[in-house]
Amino acid sequence: MNNFKGFSLHPMDAMNNIKAMIDASIILCASTDEEISQTGDQVLYLVRNYAEAVCIESSESVLVAEKQG
């Protein structure tokens, strides 16, 4: 797997993407408009799943490297 829903799983790219997504979700969640606020919640769930995918990908990479080492 090279990406998660089009987002890079490379750790440095992912950290930058996750930060940007969290920033956006904070702004959206602060809205008094319910639909926009819910969109912020959805972005947070996306970020959570993205972070999990990055962890899994990183763990798999470490295991492969250990087997080769």
N, C-alpha and C positions, 0 to 999 in steps of 0.2 A: 504494500500500500504506500503510495507516494503522497497522497493527500487525503484530507477529510473534507468532503463536500466542496472541493476545489481549493481548500486552504492547505498550505505547505505543512508537512509534519516535521520539517527540520526544526530542531529545538529553538534556535535563535529567531527564525522567522515566526514560529508559533508564539513565542513569548511576546514579540512585538504585536502580532495580530490579536492575541488575547488581551493585551493592555488596551489596545484601541477599541476592541469590542466591549470591554468592561466600561471604559470611559463613555462610550455611546449609550450603553444600557443605563448608566447612572443618569444621564441627561434625559433619556426617554422615560424612565421610571418617575422622574420628578414632575412630569407633566400632570396637569389637572385633568387632561382629557383621558378618559378610561381606555380607549382604544390604543392611544399612543403609549400609555403606561404599560398596558399588556404586551405591547411590542417589545418594550424594554425587558419584561420578564422572559419573553421568548428568546431574546438575544442572550440573556444569562443562561438559559438552559442549553443553548447552542454552544456557548463558551465552555460550559461544564463538560459537555460531550466531546468537544474539541480537545480540551485539556486531557481528558481520559484517553482519547485516541493517541495523543502525543506521548503520553506515559507508556501506553502499550507498545507503540512503535519503538520508543527508546529502549524499553526493556528487551524487546526482541533483538534489537541491534546489539545490545550488550551480550546477550546470550550467544549470538552468532560469533561475536568477536572472541568470547571466552572459549568456545569450541575450537576456533581456528588457532588460538594462541597457544 
